[in-house]
Amino acid sequence: MIQQLSAPELKAMIDSGTPFEFVDVRNQWERDIAAIEGSRLLDQAYHDHLLTLDRGTPLVFQCHHGIRSQSAAEYCQGLGFENLFNLRGGIDAWSQLVDPAVPRY
């Protein structure tokens, strides 16, 4: 099951120091506009790295509105990952509810 995180819940998770992989599934041009600190763009090298991880590793996915990240989480679920999270509302929700300094687009 993929757990849905609100932006404030993700902020609390980050602030707690809980270790997790923070996967940004957007395009580079979107990251150039706005990014959440600590996230990493899902390029081929990062994808290959994720495949080497223990299947219990927490993975948090984010995109613009939460749709592409949900699909990416489902993809990883199919690969046997068990501790999956999706940022509900994506970086847009983050900008509105957590950090208004992150530009909306």
C-alpha positions as CSV (number, residue, x, y, z in Angstrom):
1,M,0.0,0.0,0.0
2,I,1.2,3.5,-0.9
3,Q,0.8,5.9,2.0
4,Q,-0.4,9.4,1.1
5,L,1.5,12.2,3.0
6,S,0.3,15.7,3.3
7,A,2.9,18.4,2.9
8,P,2.9,19.2,6.7
9,E,3.3,15.4,7.4
10,L,6.3,15.3,5.1
11,K,7.8,18.4,6.8
12,A,7.4,16.6,10.2
13,M,9.1,13.5,8.7
14,I,12.0,15.6,7.4
15,D,12.3,17.5,10.7
16,S,12.3,14.2,12.7
17,G,15.5,13.1,10.9
18,T,13.9,9.9,9.8
19,P,16.1,8.4,7.0
20,F,14.3,8.0,3.7
21,E,15.0,8.4,0.0
22,F,13.2,11.5,-1.3
23,V,12.5,11.0,-5.0
24,D,11.5,13.9,-7.3
25,V,10.0,12.4,-10.5
26,R,9.6,15.7,-12.3
27,N,11.7,17.0,-15.2
28,Q,14.9,19.0,-14.7
29,W,13.2,22.2,-16.0
30,E,10.6,21.8,-13.2
31,R,13.3,21.4,-10.6
32,D,15.0,24.5,-12.0
33,I,11.9,26.4,-11.1
34,A,11.2,24.9,-7.7
35,A,12.6,22.1,-5.5
36,I,12.2,20.8,-2.0
37,E,15.5,20.6,-0.2
38,G,16.7,17.0,0.2
39,S,14.9,15.7,-2.8
40,R,16.8,14.1,-5.7
41,L,15.8,14.0,-9.3
42,L,14.9,10.6,-10.6
43,D,17.4,10.2,-13.4
44,Q,18.8,6.9,-14.7
45,A,21.7,6.8,-12.2
46,Y,19.3,7.4,-9.2
47,H,16.9,4.8,-10.6
48,D,19.7,2.3,-10.8
49,H,20.8,3.2,-7.2
50,L,17.2,2.7,-5.9
51,L,17.1,-0.8,-7.3
52,T,20.1,-1.7,-5.1
53,L,18.3,-0.8,-1.9
54,D,16.7,-3.0,0.6
55,R,13.0,-3.3,-0.3
56,G,12.1,-2.0,3.2
57,T,13.8,1.3,2.6
58,P,11.3,4.2,3.0
59,L,10.8,5.9,-0.4
60,V,9.0,9.2,-0.6
61,F,7.9,10.4,-4.1
62,Q,7.0,13.9,-5.2
63,C,6.1,15.6,-8.4
64,H,4.1,18.8,-9.3
65,H,0.6,17.7,-8.1
66,G,1.1,14.1,-6.9
67,I,-0.1,12.1,-9.9
68,R,3.3,11.2,-11.5
69,S,4.7,10.5,-8.1
70,Q,1.9,8.1,-7.4
71,S,2.6,6.2,-10.6
72,A,6.3,6.0,-9.7
73,A,5.5,4.7,-6.2
74,E,3.2,2.1,-7.8
75,Y,6.1,1.1,-10.2
76,C,8.4,0.6,-7.1
77,Q,5.6,-1.4,-5.4
78,G,5.7,-3.7,-8.4
79,L,9.5,-4.1,-7.8
80,G,8.8,-5.3,-4.2
81,F,9.4,-2.1,-2.3
82,E,7.1,-2.1,0.8
83,N,7.6,1.3,2.5
84,L,6.2,3.8,0.0
85,F,4.9,7.3,0.4
86,N,3.4,9.8,-2.1
87,L,3.3,13.6,-1.4
88,R,-0.4,14.3,-1.9
89,G,-0.7,17.5,-3.9
90,G,3.0,17.5,-4.8
91,I,5.3,20.4,-4.6
92,D,2.4,22.7,-5.2
93,A,0.9,21.7,-1.8
94,W,4.3,22.1,-0.3
95,S,4.5,25.7,-1.5
96,Q,1.0,26.5,-0.2
97,L,1.1,24.7,3.1
98,V,4.8,24.5,4.2
99,D,7.2,26.8,2.4
100,P,5.8,29.7,0.4
101,A,9.3,30.6,-0.6
102,V,9.2,27.6,-3.0
103,P,7.8,29.1,-6.2
104,R,4.5,27.8,-7.6
105,Y,4.2,27.2,-11.3
